[in-house]
Amino acid sequence: MLRRLGSSGYDVALPTTREDVVDAEEIAGCVAQVRAYLDSLLPAPVTVIKEPKITLLADIWFEAARLAGFDVVAVVAVRHPDEVVASIAKRADRQHYVRAAPELASAGWLKYSLLAERDTRGMPRVFVEYANLLKDWRHEVKRVSAALSVNLDGLDEGATVIEEFLTTDLRHHWHDDPIVEPFGTDWMSTVFRELSAAARDDQWDQSELDRVYNEYQVSERGFRKMLGDDQRYRNLNRFMPPFLVRLGLGTLALAHRRKGTWA
């Protein structure tokens, strides 16, 4: 679906309005596809869908879910960005992916975190930090239940299984140090600070996330265009040995009735 909409799970650009870049008929087709999937599910008091890339398609999934008769609520997962970067690097090594720079994973964490918060505004939602879930899952379940008005009492029946599964051994990467800022800004630390506060039910500042969103969007767009042109010039230089450059500049000089260093 992301490919159909001209994107991918590794696209770090923040989107403009989807209707500005994608045909409305294509969007409607995606909504219909998601709705068909949701209609095929067995009836249940609560249906949980967990798939990170849905973060990039929240508008489509939410619209399809409402059309299918669901009341949509959101649980936004929060994790220390350096842990996420380390986890992605380890997965790439284990599965023999093409290794990517930590900066790419950092940009992905930033984009996904910003969109998860931004696209769930105005609906019932709750933020859950990964470390808090491992530390006391019962407390987090109560928070989720209260915030979303969803009855999750049935989880007590499977408490033993849950506790066997949710162990601190699953947390392969621990980071309590100051966050590494790969872009020369405060973006990563600001987003994690505000979302962590939300996950503790402390006061947090949504306007700070708006600031980071706007700054990141402008910077990413500018650097993407610059790097695209940079690559084109680099490719051109491969086929332009020095003598051709001198010949071209000399010809330009003669065309302007100049010579020598004027070129």
C-alpha positions in Angstrom: 0.0 0.0 0.0 2.9 2.4 0.8 4.3 1.6 -2.6 1.0 2.3 -4.3 1.1 5.7 -2.6 4.6 6.5 -3.6 6.3 5.9 -0.3 7.9 3.1 1.8 8.5 2.2 5.4 12.0 3.7 5.1 11.0 7.0 3.6 12.0 9.6 6.3 10.2 12.6 4.7 7.3 14.0 6.6 4.3 13.9 4.3 2.4 16.9 2.9 -1.4 16.5 2.6 -1.9 13.1 1.0 -4.4 14.5 -1.5 -1.8 16.8 -2.9 0.5 14.0 -4.0 -1.8 11.0 -4.6 -4.9 10.5 -6.8 -8.1 10.5 -4.8 -9.2 7.3 -6.5 -6.0 5.6 -5.3 -6.7 6.7 -1.7 -10.3 5.5 -1.9 -9.0 2.1 -3.2 -6.7 1.8 -0.2 -9.5 2.6 2.2 -11.7 0.0 0.6 -8.9 -2.6 0.8 -8.4 -1.9 4.6 -12.2 -2.0 5.2 -12.5 -5.3 3.4 -9.8 -6.7 5.7 -11.5 -5.3 8.8 -14.9 -6.7 7.7 -13.4 -10.1 7.4 -12.4 -10.3 11.1 -14.4 -12.3 13.5 -16.6 -10.2 15.9 -14.9 -9.4 19.2 -15.4 -6.8 22.0 -11.9 -5.4 21.3 -9.8 -5.8 18.1 -6.1 -4.9 18.5 -4.0 -4.2 15.4 -0.2 -3.7 16.0 1.8 -2.8 12.9 4.3 0.0 13.0 4.0 1.0 9.4 0.3 1.7 9.9 1.7 4.9 11.5 2.4 6.1 8.0 -1.2 5.3 6.8 -3.2 6.3 9.9 -5.7 8.4 8.0 -6.5 5.5 5.7 -6.8 2.9 8.5 -8.8 5.2 10.8 -11.3 6.1 8.0 -11.7 2.5 7.0 -12.2 1.4 10.6 -14.9 3.9 11.1 -16.6 2.9 7.9 -16.4 -0.7 9.1 -18.2 0.3 12.4 -15.3 0.4 14.8 -14.7 3.0 17.5 -11.1 3.9 17.0 -8.7 4.4 19.9 -4.9 4.5 20.0 -2.1 3.2 22.2 1.1 5.0 21.2 4.3 3.1 22.0 7.3 5.1 23.3 10.9 3.9 23.4 14.2 5.5 23.9 15.5 6.4 20.4 19.0 5.1 21.0 17.5 1.7 22.0 15.5 1.7 18.7 18.6 2.6 16.7 20.6 -0.2 18.3 17.8 -2.7 17.8 17.4 -1.9 14.1 21.2 -2.2 13.6 21.2 -5.6 15.3 18.3 -6.8 13.2 20.0 -5.7 10.0 23.1 -7.7 11.0 21.2 -10.8 12.0 19.1 -10.8 8.8 21.9 -9.7 6.5 20.1 -6.5 5.5 22.1 -3.7 3.8 23.6 -1.9 6.8 22.3 1.7 7.1 23.8 4.6 9.0 22.4 5.2 12.5 21.2 8.6 11.2 18.7 6.9 9.0 17.2 4.9 11.9 17.2 8.1 14.0 15.2 9.9 11.3 12.8 7.0 11.1 12.3 7.1 14.9 11.7 10.8 14.7 9.2 10.6 11.8 7.2 7.7 13.3 7.1 9.3 16.7 5.9 12.6 15.4 3.3 11.1 13.2 2.0 8.7 15.8 1.3 11.7 18.1 0.1 14.1 15.5 -2.3 11.7 13.7 -4.0 10.5 16.9 -5.0 13.9 18.2 -8.7 14.3 18.9 -9.3 10.7 19.6 -9.1 8.6 22.8 -5.4 7.7 23.2 -2.8 6.8 25.7 1.0 6.7 25.6 2.9 3.7 26.9 6.7 3.6 27.4 8.4 0.3 26.7 10.4 0.4 29.9 7.3 1.0 32.0 5.5 -1.9 30.4 8.3 -4.3 31.3 8.5 -2.9 34.8 4.8 -3.1 35.7 2.5 -4.3 33.0 -0.5 -4.4 35.2 -0.2 -0.7 36.0 0.1 0.1 32.2 -2.9 -2.1 31.4 -5.0 -0.2 34.0 -3.8 3.1 32.4 -4.8 1.9 29.0 -8.2 0.6 30.2 -9.0 3.9 32.0 -7.8 6.2 29.2 -9.6 4.4 26.5 -12.7 3.2 28.4 -11.9 -0.4 27.3 -12.5 -3.3 29.6 -9.2 -5.3 29.9 -10.0 -7.2 33.1 -9.8 -10.5 31.2 -6.0 -10.1 31.0 -5.8 -11.2 34.6 -6.8 -14.7 33.6 -3.6 -14.9 31.5 -1.3 -13.2 34.0 1.1 -16.1 34.3 1.6 -16.3 30.5 2.0 -12.6 30.3 4.6 -12.5 33.0 6.5 -15.3 31.4 6.5 -13.4 28.1 7.1 -9.9 29.3 10.6 -10.3 30.9 13.4 -7.8 31.1 15.4 -10.2 29.1 13.5 -9.0 26.1 15.1 -5.6 26.5 18.3 -6.2 24.7 19.3 -2.5 24.6 19.4 -0.2 27.6 20.1 3.5 27.3 19.7 5.9 30.2 22.4 8.3 29.0 21.7 11.6 27.2 20.2 11.0 23.8 22.6 11.1 20.8 21.5 14.0 18.6 22.7 13.2 15.0 21.3 16.3 13.3 22.8 19.0 15.4 19.5 19.9 17.0 17.4 19.1 20.1 14.8 17.2 18.1 15.3 13.6 19.4 15.6 14.6 23.0 12.7 17.0 22.9 10.3 14.4 21.3 11.3 11.7 23.7 11.1 14.0 26.7 7.5 15.1 25.9 6.3 11.6 24.9 7.8 10.1 28.0 6.1 12.7 30.2 2.8 11.8 28.5 3.5 8.1 29.2 3.9 8.9 32.9 0.7 11.0 32.8 2.7 14.1 33.6 2.2 17.5 32.0 3.7 17.7 28.5 3.9 20.3 25.8 2.3 19.5 22.4 3.6 22.7 20.9 7.1 21.5 21.3 6.3 18.5 19.1 4.7 20.9 16.6 8.0 23.0 16.6 10.1 19.9 15.9 7.7 18.7 13.2 7.9 22.0 11.4 11.7 22.3 11.7 12.3 18.7 10.7 10.0 19.0 7.7 11.7 22.2 6.3 15.2 20.8 7.0 14.5 17.4 5.5 13.0 18.9 2.3 15.9 21.4 1.9 18.6 18.8 2.4 16.8 16.2 0.2 16.8 18.7 -2.7 20.4 19.7 -2.1 21.6 16.1 -1.9 19.7 15.2 -5.0 21.5 17.9 -7.0 24.8 17.0 -5.3 24.5 13.4 -6.6 23.6 14.6 -10.1 26.7 16.8 -10.2 28.8 13.9 -8.8 27.5 11.6 -11.5 28.2 14.2 -14.2 31.8 14.7 -13.0 32.4 10.9 -13.5 32.0 11.5 -17.2 33.8 14.9 -17.3 37.6 14.4 -17.1 39.6 17.6 -16.4 40.6 18.2 -20.1 36.9 18.2 -21.1 36.1 20.7 -18.3 39.0 23.0 -19.5 37.8 22.6 -23.1 34.3 23.5 -22.2 35.3 26.5 -20.1 37.7 27.7 -22.8 34.9 27.5 -25.4 32.6 29.5 -23.1 35.3 32.1 -22.7 35.8 32.4 -26.5 32.1 32.7 -27.0 32.2 35.8 -24.8 35.4 37.1 -26.5 37.4 36.4 -23.4 40.3 34.1 -22.7 42.5 32.7 -20.0 41.4 32.9 -16.4 38.1 34.7 -17.2 36.6 31.2 -17.8 
